[in-house]
Amino acid sequence: MSKRVRAAYQGEPGAFSEVAARQLLGDPQTLPFASFEEIFEAVRTGDAECCVVPIENSLAGSIHRNYDLLDESGLTIAAEASLRIAHNLLAMPGATLADLRRVHSHPVALAQCGRFLRTHPHLEPVPVHDTAGAVRLVMERGHAEEAAIASERAGEIYGAATLAVGVEDHPRNFTRFFAVAPHTATLPLVQRAAASRWKTSLLLHIPNRPGALHRALGFFASRGIDLAKIESRPIEGRPWEYGFYLDLIGRAGEQPLAEALAELGREAERVKMLGTYRAAE
Amino acid sequence: MSKRVRAAYQGEPGAFSEVAARQLLGDPQTLPFASFEEIFEAVRTGDAECCVVPIENSLAGSIHRNYDLLDESGLTIAAEASLRIAHNLLAMPGATLADLRRVHSHPVALAQCGRFLRTHPHLEPVPVHDTAGAVRLVMERGHAEEAAIASERAGEIYGAATLAVGVEDHPRNFTRFFAVAPHTATLPLVQRAAASRWKTSLLLHIPNRPGALHRALGFFASRGIDLAKIESRPIEGRPWEYGFYLDLIGRAGEQPLAEALAELGREAERVKMLGTYRAAE
């Protein structure tokens, strides 16, 4: 019997990070932690073979803190997932929408379901730490007037009844996750189609002068390499200087990307490879 | 007596958005609303002359939802503020750190103060909707064992005692705010130094082909125009196409920026000006 890979994630069972871990790794042993710092630490100490972290959301933006932790960790991106963030209204089996009085969830999830809550004014929103934790709480207490807003998976884990699906305001609410590990080779990743594209993520620091970014992008543009993401970010402690997150289409060790990265490395102040992996889309 | 400008913001009195409104507008009449949608709506209907919205945080990233609302509103950026997000521990006058058992705040603020909470394990974190609302709650209940984590200003408004200052993990936690209005000319903005730089923000859609961004940035690079921010974002409903947020140093109506923008306008699929304003830094 093969040993299941241990994947650390932030949250409780049923959190979207746990759903992403299962999408990427099949049937991992998922290890919940309270903070992002702790999941990177778990990989560093060997308590987990990898961790699964959200890196950006289509409404809320990039999570700079997780880019920082990835950079500091020296770990590499092994795989990418993109998860539709769909919120369900979950309650005790037998409860009806008319029975409900209070809806528990993380405030960000409650805010994402503002339209549903405004059209059901008899439901009082109650903020709690975690979407999946809200379902656990409701099921432990067992009152028909209490509900939670969380993922379909959280409902399954705790045996809750689904009273409404897709109660979020914006259906195009996606979160992108990375599986992060010391080496990619040893992870039992769910196989992607051989035709799926490769993506390469890196951090770039360039001299602070007009046109410096234009020149850096020229190494890719001149070779027809597509840029899937670019984002500037001020560099801590160095006012007026910027770092960039870049996602390029292609595999780091193959041409033409390898040559473009070599040229960039000779010109840039800092190029930090974060990983080369099969794209989720 | 001159009429005070009415500035809508999301949150309760003492929220960081209200602090930003006062920094930008001196002594505005600040109007609290529950959601970002409502503050843009208040400006549209004339209930407020402007609204003040957070647009990005140095740890949590750009708030795409507010870029969208700004785009849809047709309003313009009148001014920019950058606020250090410092969290204080606030409680009933007379209470001591040893008395405390529970600390109320927004979960994002509680998460930003993880180190303080871990080193004070007798304090149970309690999530609520709003940092300033947490202070109001603690003061209304009047128990010496309850505290809140919120801004210095929230403490002043509700007459709370400050038991600890700067309890956040990361001192370099800044949020950037925009004052947004139908026209900039009529707003009584706090004057910036004449030497302060101008910044111009825009949304850009360009054809989805390798090198298209490189070419677009060339219009600015060739004229020595500095790029203060760039961020790509997938365009809703058009997979594989990207829009960009750009901040350029310079005033939209002046050279060399005016000419660069005219050239860009002839090549791009869409250029939407969001505003030209004095930079906060």
Interface residues (C-beta under 8 A of the other chain):
Chain A: S35 E37 E56 N57 S58 L59 A60 G61 S62 I63 H64 R65 H106 P107 V108 A111 G114 P125 P127 V128 H129 R172 R209 P210 G211 L213 H214 R215 L217 G218 F220 A221 S222 G224 I225 D226 L227 A228 K229 I230 E231 S232 P234 E236 G237 P239 W240 Y242 F244 E281
Chain B: S35 E37 E56 N57 S58 L59 A60 G61 S62 I63 H64 R65 H106 P107 V108 A111 G114 P125 P127 V128 H129 R172 R209 P210 G211 L213 H214 R215 L217 G218 F220 A221 S222 G224 I225 D226 L227 A228 K229 I230 E231 S232 P234 E236 G237 P239 W240 Y242 F244 E281
